[in-house]
Structure formats: structure tokens, C-alpha cells
Amino acid sequence: MKQKEITLNTLLDDNRVSLAGLSAEEIGDEHAFTSIDTPMREDAFVLSEKEKMQRIEQHFRGIMETLGLDLNDDSLKGTPERVAKMYIKEIFTGLDPANKPKIALFENKYKYNQMLVEKDITFYSNCEHHFVPIFGKVHLAYISSGKVIGLSKLNRVVQYFAKRPQVQERFTMQIANELKKVLNTEDVAIIVDAKHLCVSSRGVQDDNSATVTSYYSGAFEQEARRQEFLHYINL
Ligand SMILES: [Zn+2]
């Protein structure tokens, strides 16, 4: 499988990147992005979920009608409502901080101070430039600073950040930052290996490419630790 590695270094120093001077096409085709935080408006949660679903339903009906589709057709007529429900109740639930997983930590009684690796966490997200799926695997590791996290919570953190319009680099950083915060350690490594349908089904239509992003901090900046992690996940 042909893969391209994307470096995150440009973002580490500078939390916000200006894309001024790039056209909308260039931003979308290069999947350039501006910030580690998902850009949200101040009034993002003024509307209730029900109101949001009603609006999305109307707008999506408008898109389908503009495309010339007959919304009286039995197969199509429920689509705007289904899309609205899917956006709010399923695929974009990670936009709402209220849905952020509550993390309980346990005392590390066994004094296990080696790396813990959780690999092959499957995720489904959506590209914020095209609103089509990004999916793949997340592999992550951390070294306990005295507390340990329930394994299912690692998975939940990944799913929370996946359920937003995303850019793979930001997704990688958001998982890393959250784990560093809740685990109270800098010793975190993340690899995201993903397929972007906006690359494979449109645009350059490259069905074989995958995109790998990585983030290493703390002890994982040492080559030996990094190699140990890569060895466990077999990449
Ligand atoms: Zn895209």
C-alpha cells in the first residue's frame, strides 16, 4: 500500500495557521486546515437538537430539489429527515462537548510503568472539506504517570473526535492533546492510518493511497521508544 506521511511539526509551534491566499479548491484538494481546535461559532449550541434537525432537513431537501430529484418518490422522500437525524444523532455528535467521554482514572497499583499500546481502533469520520467519509485505524500508546485509564475509554476518546467534520492531522492532534490532559503525561504516541473517500472516489481518484499521520511526545521522542511502539503495532 502506497502511503504518504504527513508531518505535524508546522502545527506544533503555531496553533493556528493562516490559509489566506489559497483558493477554496486549493484548500480542499490539499486538505489544508487552520487550527487544532475544530472551528466553532460562539452560538453553536443556541439551537436545540430538534431545531437543528428541522433546519438540516429543510436545507438538505433544498439540495436534493436543486439537483432535480423528485422528493415525492417513496424512496427519496424520507432522505432529508434521515440525513438530519444522522448528522445530529450519529456522525457529528462529537461537536457537542456535552458528549465528551467522562474519563475515570485508576491508581496504577501494579506500578506498571512500561508503555501501554491500544492498536487497531477502527474509526469512521468525515472530511470537513467534502463531507464524505474518512475511515481507518488509530494506534495509540502512553506510559502511565501513576494513573491508568480504562481501555474502553481510549476507544471512546477516539470515537468522540471522529464524530466531527475532520481533517486527519487535526484528528491526530486532538486525540493526543486529550490523552495528555486526562492521563497527565507527555508520554503519548498516536498513529492514524486512514482512507479518504474524497481522494479515492473523486478528485485524483487514487484508490490505493492511504494517509498516515503520527504524533509523538515525551518519551516517544526517543527513537528506541518509537521503534518499540511501531514494533507492537507492526507498521
Ligand atoms: Zn476531503
Residues whose N, C-alpha, C, O or C-beta is under 5 A from the ligand:
A	BS01	ZN	G28 C127 H129 H130 C198
